[in-house]
Amino acid sequence: MAPAKADSQQRFANSSALGLRFLFLAVLSIVLLVVDHRNNHLDAVRKTIGAAVYPLRMIVDAPVSLWRWVGETTSSRNDLQLENSRLHAERMLTQARLQRFAALEAENSRLRDMLDATARMRDQVRIAEIMSVSSDPYRHVLVVDKGTADGVFDGQAMIDADGVVGQIIETGVLSSQGLLISDPGHALQVAVNRNGLRTVARGTGTFGGLDLPALPNNADIRVGDLLVTTGLGGVFPPGYPVAIVDSVVRLPQESYAAVSAVPSAALDQVREIMLIWSADQVSAAESGDDEETGDE
């Protein structure tokens, strides 16, 4: 019984000591709170303790901060890569659209020029698109998307907004073949717009050159003269620009001058052409229709 009683007394003494300690600490805390609230005497103590424990806090917080920094850096890098990829794709798409817009703008400009040229003409015209170009370097032949169903006929003149392009050489129902004036086998009668001097312009096999082989040395022709169609032969209506003289060489020992000209139309760049029905051709066609109606 004695040992049990002694243990009970010891536990009671320990409990009493703990209670007194708790009471002392509680009272001390209340006193410190009151003193600090009224006069802020403990600010220096708090700052000192904070400065003392700051390194320890940094050491404890370092693993968490490092992990957060690694995560943010990785996430930022991935986001930047995704953003870079997206911007690159958008830039390529924008460039493709700009190229398309540039092509459309150029096409609209060409069509406006052609429509403006149409407004200045008295002849009837119809715009045709080029479907293909011959791959034979010695034959400057192209195919247009108009044929006999559209009233196209063999020998019909082809022009663009800048000048004469060529003439139809073979018609189909829905398409036709045209021969450019630069073809070595093509020739047309032209006149110098300045003085009316007539001559023949032949193709040279190059898109940028025509020859005028039948001009004597004393012919009144100069560099810069505009050559236009004469209307003779009934193929090309008169007054359409053909070429501009770029070289005149007179050789005393030769009977004829060496004269070359540059076509007014960009023959290697043309994408749409205009087919011409001259006023005479339209009148003849209408007369033919009237005669057929009368016969019926």
Beta strands, then each sheet from edge to edge (+ up, - down):
strand 1: 124-133
strand 2: 141-144
strand 3: 157-159
strand 4: 164-171
strand 5: 176-180
strand 6: 187-192
strand 7: 198-203
strand 8: 210-211
strand 9: 226-229
strand 10: 241-249
strand 11: 258-263
strand 12: 272-277
sheet 1: 1+ 2- 5+ 4- 3+ 12- 1+
sheet 2: 6+ 7- 8+ 11- 10+ 9- 6+
end
